[in-house]
């Protein structure tokens, strides 16, 4: 991704890379070592994306949009919003309601009722922004010369135990879930295809 982004010109077509990683912890530029609690045999790889530590592994769809924002007409904040919206719309395909949490990029679901449509309003119980929520999608990006790389991960049906070896995205005690955990049996390939279609639609250049 880095080589592609550094070599591209104003005429280079945008791309969308979709993959499924072997088990790996990735640490962002601002990542703090204390958030990696006990990696065990899983490698920890330093990256140049934003954010703290997260985990990638089998059963998770990872999408890397390689987009020229200047050509597409989006500012970074709107780009992040559109990435999150693609995940929200993908989850909705299976009846799951995804939520944003202010100041914590990614998408979350209600643990007591992932299918409830009520919006998150007001302060969370105990002033905990994640009270009653589980994180189902992590987001971390890099923008170089107006071009994006890294991206978004959506948990489908994976071994979630490695998340207990870190403070996910730098938040101690943050619960991480996948579609299988909340009772949705969705083929990984189907989730990947829906997410891809949503990203392509939402990241198309302004007309």
N, C-alpha and C positions, 0 to 999 in steps of 0.2 A: 504493500500500500504506500509506504513511504517513497519507494523508488518510483512508483507510478506517478505519485503526486508531484514529486520534484522534477520529473521528466516531461510532464504534460505541458502543452501549449494552450493558447486561447482557443484553438480549434479541436483539441482532443475531446472526443465524445465522453460523456459521463458514463460511469459503470456502476453496477450494483453487484457486490460479491456476497454470496451466501455460503455458509459453511457450518460445520459441526466440529468443534475442537476436541482433541484428546484432553484428559484432565490437566488443567494448568491454572495457577493463580496469576493474574496480571495486576501490576501495580502502576498507578498513574503517576504523572509528573510530580504532583504534590503529595504522593503517598508517604505515609509515616510507618516506619517499621513496626511500631507497637500494635498496629492493626492486623499484623500477620501473627496470629497466636501460636499455632503449631502446624506448620505446613506438612510435616511428615514427609512421605515420599513424593508428594506432588511438587513439581518445579514452580518457582516464583520467577516471573519474567517481568523485567522493567520495561515499560512502554512510554511513549511520549504523548499519550492521550491525557485528557483531564480526569480528575477524580482520584479516588483512593483504590483500595484493593477489591477485586472481585474474583469470582471463580467461573471458568468455562469448562464444560465437559460434555460427554455424550448425552443425547436427549435434550439438547438445548439448540435452538436456532440462533445463529449469529449473523447479523446483516451489516455489511460495510458499504454504505453509499459513498461513492467517490464523485462528488458533485462540485461543479464550479458555481459557487454562490453568486458571484458577480454576474455571470451569464444567466443564471436562473432567476435572479432578482430577489433573493432572500437575504435578510440579515441573520446573524448567528442565532439570536434568540428565537426568531420565527422558525428557523431550521430545526432547532431542538424541539420546539412545540410540534412541528409536523412529524418528527420521528416518533414522539410520544403518541400523537394522534393515530399514526399507523398501527401502533401496538393496541391502542384502545379499540380501534375498529376491527382488528384481527380477533381480539378477545370476544368482541360482541358477536362474531360469527358463531361462537359456541355458547352464547348467552351469558358470558361473564362480563361484569362491569368493572372496567379499569378506572383507577383514580390517580390524579396527580397530587403530590404533597409539595407545598411551597418550599423552595429552597433545597429540595432533595430530588434531583432529576431521576427519572425512571417512572415505572408504573406499579401501582399497588392495588391489592384487592382486599375486601372485607373478609376477615377470617370466619366470622359467624354466618355470613350470607354473601358469597361471592357473586350471586346473581341479582342482588338488590340494586335497584336503580337510583336510590336516594343519594344525593350528592353529599360529600363531606362538608359540613358547615360548622363554624364556630371552633373554639379551642378544643383540642383533643383531651380526653380524660387524663388528669394528673399532669397536664402540660406536656405530655409525650406525643409528639406529632405522628408517631407510628402506632399508637395504642389501637389494638384491634385490627391492625393491618398486617399483611404479608407482602413482601416485594416479589413480584413475578417477572419483572423486566428491568435490567440495568442498562444505563446509557453512559457512554463516555466518548468524546469526540476530540479531534484535532483539526484545526484549520491552518493551512499553510498557503500563503499567497492567494487567499480567497477560496481555496479548494479544501474540501473536507475529506477526512478519512477516520478510521475506527468507526464506531457506530453503536448498535443496540443489540442486546441479547434477550431472548424470550425463552423462559423455562417451560418445557413441554412435559417431559417424563424422564427425570434424571435422578441420579443419586445425589440427594441434597446434603448428605453428611459433611462433605468438604466445607460447606458454608459455616459449619460450627468451628472450623479451624481458623476463621478470620472474623474480624468485625466488618461485615459486608458494607462496602462503600464507606467505611469509616464509622459506622454506627454500631456500637456495642449492643448486643441483644436483639438486633433487627431480625425478625423472622423472614426467612426466604421460603417461597413456595413455588410449585409448578402446577400446570393444569391437572396433572394426575392427582396431586395432593388434594385439590379442591373438588375432585370427583368428575373431572372431564377426561374422557378417554379419546384423545385426538391423535391421529397419525402424525408423526413428525413431518413427513413430506407434505401433508395437507396444510399444516400450520405454516410451514416454510413458504408454500405457494401463495397462500392468502396474504401473508406479511409482505411478500415480494410485490404482489399486485397493489397493495395499499401504498407501499413506499413509492413505487413507480408513479402512481396517480398523484400522490401528495407532493412529490418532489419534482414534478414536471415544471419546466420553465414557465414563468408568467407569460400570458399571451396578451 
